[in-house]
Amino acid sequence: MTTTRRIERQSLPWWWWGIGYGIWATFVIAVLIVIPPGAAAVVAVVTGILLCLGLAWWGRTTIAVGDTGVQVGRSTLEWPYVGEIRALDAAQAKRRLGPEAKATAWLAVRPWLTEAVEIEVRDPADPHPYWLVGCRDSIKVAKALVETRTAVVGSADDVSGG
């Protein structure tokens, strides 16, 4: 039996919903000017539902750990291939996404998440040198990853803070 423990579940901040619906309201007003009110109401309802579903889908990422490895969204990195785990603060994460980035890195970042965890990939067949995972509390996520890996495979690697 495999056990999975969710470390962090991410969602959009409330103000992204406000921005999305502000843009939606502007669109609805523009549509009302061009087409009859009945058709505009249908367009408003349909686009409002699509916007809600789109924002909910885009903002839903879960970081979880289990017996087999670390899972981010639908992707899994098995424990034998997990190398060094580094907690990155906002400045370090920004550098890793900018001038210090590798083009082949696997990214799971969102613009509203300032911190990140870097997970080295030790699989020679994998084209990604590391995973960069955006999170709210990088130290908490990195410690949970290290603790779970230690419990499952007995690795003594520690969390590196940068």
C-alpha positions, 0 to 999 in steps of 0.5 A: 500500500502506498501512502501519499501526504499532501504538503501544499495545495496551491490556489489562486489568490483572491485578487486574481479572481477579482482581476479576472472578473473585472476583465470579464465584466469589461468584455460583457459590457462591450458585448452588450453594445454590439449584440442584442441583450438576450444573446449578450446574456448567454455570452456573459453566462458562458464566458463567466463559467469558462473563466471560473473553470479556467482560473480554478484549473490554472490555480490548482497544483498540489505538492505531495510526497509518498512511498514512491516519490514526490508528486507535483501536479500529475508528474512524479519524481521517484525517490531513487532519482531525487538528489539535493533538495534546496529551499529558495527564498524569493530572491534566489527563486527569481535568479533561478528563473532568470539569469541562473536558469537552465532551459531544460529544467522542469518548472512548476511555478506560478506568478503569485508564488515567490518562493520555490524548491529546487529538486536535483534530478539524478536520472541520467536518462532524464533531460531535466537537470532539476525540478523548480517547484513554486510554493508558499513556504519553501523551507516547510516543503523542502523539510517535508521532502527530506523527511519523507525521503529519509523515512522511505529510502534512508537518505541522509541528505539535508535541506540546503538553504541556497 
